[in-house]
Amino acid sequence: MKPSELIKAMKQLSWRQLYLNSTMCLVEYSSKEYLGEKLSIEVGKRRKDGRGFDWDSCRSQSFDMKETEWRQTIGIIRNILDPTINETD
């Protein structure tokens, strides 16, 4: 797929608009005998100078997977990325 087709398929006017409207997220799963099963969600935010992303430690979370259902996990990730999302969406 050509870059121009890809940006159109994502319903964005330009690559710059996509960048300005994007949220970055790293979801990492780890399973260690002494730590249990953990899911860490690191959220990125655009830098004030507009050149790249930095990690937003205020919105990042980590939790034990054995204590959380997969539906709750999806809801947590959605709320971290966009707190305005209604849980029933």
N, C-alpha and C positions, 0 to 999 in steps of 0.2 A: 504494500500500500504506500502510495506517495505521501509525504508529509502534508501536502495541501488536502488530500482526501481524509487523512487521519484527523486533522484538526476540525474539518467539517463534520465528520462522523461523531466527534465529541461535542458537537453543537457549540463550538467556540468561534468567535470572530477572528482570533489571531492567537499565536503562541504566547504573545505578551499578555493577552487577556487571561489565558489559561493559567499562566504563572501568577498573575495578580489575584486570581480567584481560588488558588489552590491551597489545600492544607496538606501538610506532610505528616506521615505517621509511620512509626516503626513498631511492629508487633512481634515480640520475641517470646517464644515458649522454651522453657528449660525444665528438665526433669533430673533432679539430683537426689540421691538417696537421703542425704542429710538436710536438704532444703525442701523436698517435696516437689510438686508440680507447680511452677509459677508462670504466670503470664505477665509480661511487662509491656506497657504501652507508652512509648515516648512520642510526644507531639512536637512538631516543628512549627515555628512561626516565621514569617518573613522578617528579615532584618530591617531596622529603621532606615538604613541607607539604600534598601531595595536590592542589595547584592547578595542573594542567597537566603538560606534559612538558618536559624539557630534553634536549639532545643528549648522548649518551654516547660521548665521543671514544675511550674505551678499546675499544669494540666496533665502531666504524666502520672501514671499509676502503675502499681504492681499488686497482684493478688494471687491467692492460692486457688488453683483450678479445681481441687477436690471439693472445695466449699462453694463453688459457683457452677450453675447450670450453663449450658452453651447459649441458651436464649438470653440469660442475664449478661453473659459475656458480650454478646452482640450489642445489647442495649448500652452497656458500659462504654464500649468503643464508640458507638454512635453519639452518646452524650459528650464524650471527651472531645470528639471532632467538631460537633455542632450542638451546643447546649440548648438551642432553640428547637431541636427535633422533639416531637411528641412521641412518647414511648410506644404508643399504639400504631405508629406509622409502619 
